[in-house]
Amino acid sequence: MAKRRRQPWLLNTSRVRLLRVNRSFARGTPAGALVLDAGAGHGPYRRLFRHARYEAADFAQLATRYTPLDYVCSLTDIPVEDGRFDRVLCNQVLEHLDDPAGALAEMHRVLAPGGRILLSAPLFYPEHQQPYDYFRYTQFALRRLFTEAGFAEVKVTWLEGYFGTVAFQLEQMHRQLPRGRSLGLRRRMLLGPVLAVTRGAAFVLSGVFARMDLRWKHTASGMPKNYVVRATRPEG
């Protein structure tokens, strides 16, 4: 009998919820539809679109593994004809684009009339993939960017609940609070025990809040780490 794989204590609820959101988007995508993964990276959602025709675009400038790319390009200049795609997905990419308005206008151009787009973008997250990290987005900025790009039926929702944000903040506290020689001898003697206890408590509580978030998506207070946008290109 195979052993059940143990779940790590520190959980990234954003990845769990992104998988769920993209799976739902894929299930609503007709068989044979042409799908663009804009800023595909290593293509974590490619397998969800096996019933469709999946194409991937990315600028491919980072020292990382990329899924096989159909287009190596900027997302402000995708080398295809107007209205080529029935669906566009763009996950955790908009913060890395120095011209987000131009990129959304281009995704609108390549999306067929009546086609749908799914996009996720962070509100609260550390700098990453330097130096290609430019923006964080409020729900109001996202709604305005999508509307000005020509999209309709723009719906902006929280990806995680506030407990997911708290879990991430606690995880960062566990990982980032100073320790050891970086404190210096005097501070290590005075603050070392306090910081050690705080790191340990943050580790435990991060796991607790992550599991709470997966069971209860609390949105009545606080803030999400990320927003999800669903929109369509109007007919005509």
Wavefront OBJ file of the C-alpha trace (Angstrom):
o trace
v 0.000 0.000 0.000
v 1.473 3.343 -1.072
v 2.222 5.838 1.662
v 0.170 9.017 1.624
v 2.340 12.037 0.888
v 2.473 14.355 3.867
v 1.476 17.947 3.272
v 4.145 20.508 4.249
v 3.227 22.707 7.191
v 3.831 25.989 5.354
v 1.248 26.203 2.562
v 0.979 28.705 -0.278
v -2.787 29.067 -0.492
v -2.413 31.333 -3.537
v -1.110 28.418 -5.610
v -3.936 26.188 -4.426
v -6.562 28.780 -5.288
v -4.918 29.721 -8.612
v -5.099 26.085 -9.657
v -8.784 26.006 -8.756
v -9.530 29.256 -10.626
v -7.686 28.124 -13.759
v -9.305 24.692 -13.626
v -12.730 26.343 -13.544
v -11.747 28.596 -16.473
v -10.535 25.544 -18.412
v -13.779 23.667 -17.757
v -15.668 26.614 -19.245
v -13.468 26.531 -22.356
v -15.029 24.593 -25.259
v -13.194 21.615 -26.752
v -10.974 22.720 -29.601
v -10.981 26.383 -28.581
v -7.743 28.273 -29.180
v -6.181 29.433 -25.896
v -3.294 31.845 -25.316
v -1.284 31.604 -22.093
v 0.170 35.113 -21.994
v 3.359 35.127 -19.922
v 3.199 31.350 -19.595
v 6.467 30.809 -17.709
v 6.871 27.096 -17.061
v 3.267 26.475 -18.090
v 1.702 25.238 -14.832
v -1.803 25.294 -16.338
v -1.043 23.814 -19.771
v -2.378 20.386 -18.778
v -5.761 21.879 -17.866
v -6.321 22.803 -21.535
v -5.557 19.447 -23.149
v -9.081 19.435 -24.582
v -8.363 22.780 -26.302
v -5.574 24.123 -28.520
v -3.047 25.728 -26.180
v -0.436 28.266 -27.278
v 2.113 29.964 -25.029
v 3.793 33.375 -25.188
v 6.571 34.792 -23.003
v 9.537 37.131 -23.327
v 11.829 34.343 -22.023
v 14.447 36.632 -20.495
v 14.777 34.996 -17.079
v 17.166 32.213 -16.119
v 14.339 29.775 -15.529
v 12.626 26.826 -17.184
v 9.966 27.743 -19.749
v 7.226 25.632 -21.221
v 7.596 25.185 -25.000
v 6.775 28.623 -26.369
v 4.870 29.350 -29.555
v 5.734 33.056 -29.340
v 8.837 34.607 -27.791
v 7.696 38.198 -27.622
v 6.637 41.162 -25.563
v 2.995 41.014 -24.498
v 2.572 44.469 -26.014
v 3.373 43.008 -29.452
v 2.091 39.450 -29.910
v 2.807 38.368 -33.516
v -0.639 37.054 -34.466
v -3.679 38.349 -36.323
v -6.565 40.177 -34.667
v -9.107 38.010 -32.849
v -7.075 34.796 -33.065
v -7.846 33.384 -29.597
v -11.062 32.238 -27.952
v -9.551 32.435 -24.480
v -6.614 34.254 -22.876
v -5.124 33.496 -19.480
v -2.497 35.673 -17.818
v -1.401 34.591 -14.346
v 0.892 36.657 -12.106
v 2.406 38.512 -15.053
v 0.949 42.029 -15.090
v 3.251 43.238 -12.287
v 6.249 42.368 -14.486
v 5.147 44.482 -17.461
v 6.397 48.050 -17.752
v 3.403 48.908 -19.964
v 0.402 47.095 -18.463
v -2.123 49.237 -20.352
v -0.423 48.421 -23.647
v -0.323 44.711 -22.815
v -4.037 44.606 -21.952
v -4.866 46.469 -25.164
v -2.866 43.844 -27.071
v -4.613 40.957 -25.296
v -7.920 42.602 -26.210
v -6.774 42.777 -29.847
v -5.836 39.090 -30.111
v -8.988 37.899 -28.297
v -11.945 37.073 -30.529
v -15.203 39.014 -30.059
v -17.107 37.220 -27.324
v -13.885 35.654 -26.047
v -12.965 35.572 -22.378
v -9.880 36.486 -20.398
v -8.736 35.357 -16.949
v -6.003 37.370 -15.221
v -4.491 37.358 -11.743
v -2.208 40.020 -10.285
v -0.777 40.802 -6.830
v -1.744 43.500 -4.397
v 0.649 42.399 -1.626
v 3.877 40.556 -2.457
v 7.643 41.208 -2.144
v 9.759 42.234 -5.113
v 10.619 39.220 -7.264
v 12.032 38.307 -10.678
v 14.211 41.411 -10.461
v 14.648 43.681 -12.293
v 11.367 42.904 -14.058
v 9.030 43.859 -11.230
v 7.205 47.165 -11.597
v 3.714 47.346 -10.088
v 1.153 46.133 -7.539
v -2.573 46.496 -8.261
v -5.670 47.571 -6.380
v -9.062 46.376 -7.553
v -9.808 49.891 -8.799
v -6.663 50.045 -10.935
v -7.456 46.664 -12.483
v -11.039 47.591 -13.259
v -9.928 50.863 -14.860
v -7.151 49.225 -16.913
v -9.499 46.565 -18.259
v -12.274 49.019 -19.040
v -9.935 51.398 -20.835
v -8.522 48.470 -22.858
v -12.041 47.823 -24.175
v -13.111 44.812 -22.114
v -16.665 44.368 -20.838
v -18.294 42.416 -17.998
v -15.201 43.114 -15.883
v -15.389 41.249 -12.583
v -12.642 41.676 -9.963
v -12.563 39.292 -6.984
v -10.181 38.281 -4.210
v -8.046 35.247 -4.975
v -7.427 34.359 -1.325
v -9.249 35.440 1.787
v -7.581 37.608 4.427
v -6.420 34.527 6.340
v -4.254 33.650 3.319
v -2.656 37.086 3.484
v -2.025 36.682 7.221
v -0.506 33.223 6.622
v 1.883 34.733 4.068
v 2.837 37.619 6.366
v 3.592 35.145 9.163
v 5.633 32.964 6.813
v 7.679 35.989 5.800
v 8.174 36.840 9.479
v 9.452 33.307 10.104
v 11.862 33.509 7.164
v 12.969 37.147 7.248
v 13.386 38.181 10.897
v 17.128 38.679 11.574
v 19.056 35.949 13.284
v 22.574 34.913 14.248
v 25.568 37.062 13.414
v 23.517 39.590 11.469
v 22.306 40.914 14.836
v 25.714 41.580 16.309
v 26.723 40.313 19.745
v 24.886 42.875 21.899
v 21.609 42.703 19.947
v 21.858 38.919 19.800
v 21.990 38.779 23.597
v 19.113 41.239 24.039
v 16.842 40.381 21.109
v 17.892 36.882 20.099
v 15.469 35.008 22.404
v 12.544 37.282 21.495
v 13.176 36.889 17.775
v 13.616 33.125 18.082
v 10.288 32.725 19.901
v 8.594 35.037 17.394
v 9.945 33.051 14.434
v 8.746 29.801 15.964
v 5.278 31.173 16.723
v 5.043 32.648 13.217
v 5.923 29.261 11.699
v 3.135 27.501 13.592
v 0.536 30.222 13.053
v 1.309 30.510 9.340
v 0.293 26.904 8.841
v -2.827 27.389 10.957
v -3.996 30.466 9.032
v -3.250 28.835 5.653
v -5.490 25.897 6.521
v -8.146 28.278 7.802
v -8.029 30.159 4.490
v -8.617 26.981 2.474
v -11.688 26.218 4.588
v -13.063 29.743 4.983
v -12.377 32.495 2.451
v -12.820 35.520 4.703
v -13.328 38.691 2.638
v -15.271 40.929 5.030
v -12.102 42.644 6.312
v -8.403 42.869 5.556
v -6.996 42.477 2.055
v -6.098 39.707 -0.393
v -2.608 38.951 -1.638
v -3.932 38.814 -5.194
v -6.920 39.801 -7.276
v -8.525 37.781 -10.084
v -10.102 39.487 -13.084
v -12.590 37.876 -15.449
v -13.713 39.840 -18.493
v -14.887 39.491 -22.086
v -14.223 41.198 -25.405
v -17.578 42.573 -26.538
v -19.236 41.274 -29.686
v -19.218 43.581 -32.658
l 1 2 3 4 5 6 7 8 9 10 11 12 13 14 15 16 17 18 19 20 21 22 23 24 25 26 27 28 29 30 31 32 33 34 35 36 37 38 39 40 41 42 43 44 45 46 47 48 49 50 51 52 53 54 55 56 57 58 59 60 61 62 63 64 65 66 67 68 69 70 71 72 73 74 75 76 77 78 79 80 81 82 83 84 85 86 87 88 89 90 91 92 93 94 95 96 97 98 99 100 101 102 103 104 105 106 107 108 109 110 111 112 113 114 115 116 117 118 119 120 121 122 123 124 125 126 127 128 129 130 131 132 133 134 135 136 137 138 139 140 141 142 143 144 145 146 147 148 149 150 151 152 153 154 155 156 157 158 159 160 161 162 163 164 165 166 167 168 169 170 171 172 173 174 175 176 177 178 179 180 181 182 183 184 185 186 187 188 189 190 191 192 193 194 195 196 197 198 199 200 201 202 203 204 205 206 207 208 209 210 211 212 213 214 215 216 217 218 219 220 221 222 223 224 225 226 227 228 229 230 231 232 233 234 235 236
